[in-house]
């Protein structure tokens, strides 16, 4: 169970980071539809469609995925993060991390704070290693993961198709959970984010 927490950003705005709930359909739809096209094209499914968002929320019931959202005082979702756990025994120590933030809240420390919250979820679930998979066009997420010390393991050329059907590269990165927390702490102390941590 994830304990909701208030986070203050670099610009002094506050958001509530909490688990996604069944009632988040409308806010999730608004969030995903407002993302830039380059981000929407990288979705594995069209999250601008109500059915896809509803299915995404239903997936929380079996525990194979954990989702966090950052919500403003007026109820708008401004970031969405997930940990997806493997159903296979030989990958049971691994989780895949996914993260999106609204352009209005990028470069404010929110992505890093969401990553820290997702770390807490991973640690409580006994995860040992985090994997991220993304297209090169997901520059904001790539920037966060590079800062956290994720190592690029492979680039699979023309491996996936975006929502327009165009083939794209897939970047595979990974980081041991123990090393990830150390890097996260170092980053928080080296930047002014140390003044804007979870409360």
C-alpha positions, 0 to 999 in steps of 0.5 A: 500500500502506497502512502499518499504524499505531498510534493513541492516542486521547484516553482513552489507548486504542490502536487499530491502523489498517490496510487491511481484510483478507479475514479481517475478515468476522466482525469487520465483521459484529459492528461493523455490527450493533452500530451504532445503528439510525439509522446502520444505516438509512443504509447503502446496503446491509444490512451486517448481512447476511453476504453484503453484508459478504463482497461488500464485502470482495471489492470490494477486489480490483479496486482501485475501493475502498480500505477501512481499519479501526481494530482494538482489541487483542482484534481488534474493529473500532471504525471503518471508512472507505473511499475509493471511486474513480470509474470514469469518466474525467471524475471520475477525480480524485475519490474518495468518502469514507465513515466509521463509528465505534463509539459507544464510540469517538466523540469520542475523536479516532478519526474524525479520525485515520481521516480523516487515514489516508484522506487518505494513501490519497487522496494516494497515489492522485493524488486531487484532491478528496474528496466525501461523501454522507450522510443528515442522520441521520449526525450523527457523520460530519457533525460530523467533515466540518464540522470538516475544512472540507467545504463543503455543495454541495447537499441533494437532498430525499427523494432516497434511501431508507433500509433501511426504505424511507423517503425521506430527504434526501441531503447532498452535501459536498466538499473539495479534498485540498490544503485538507483536509490543511491543515485537518486539520493545523490541527485537530490542532494546535488540540486535544489530539489533537496528543498522540495522533497516529499512531505 
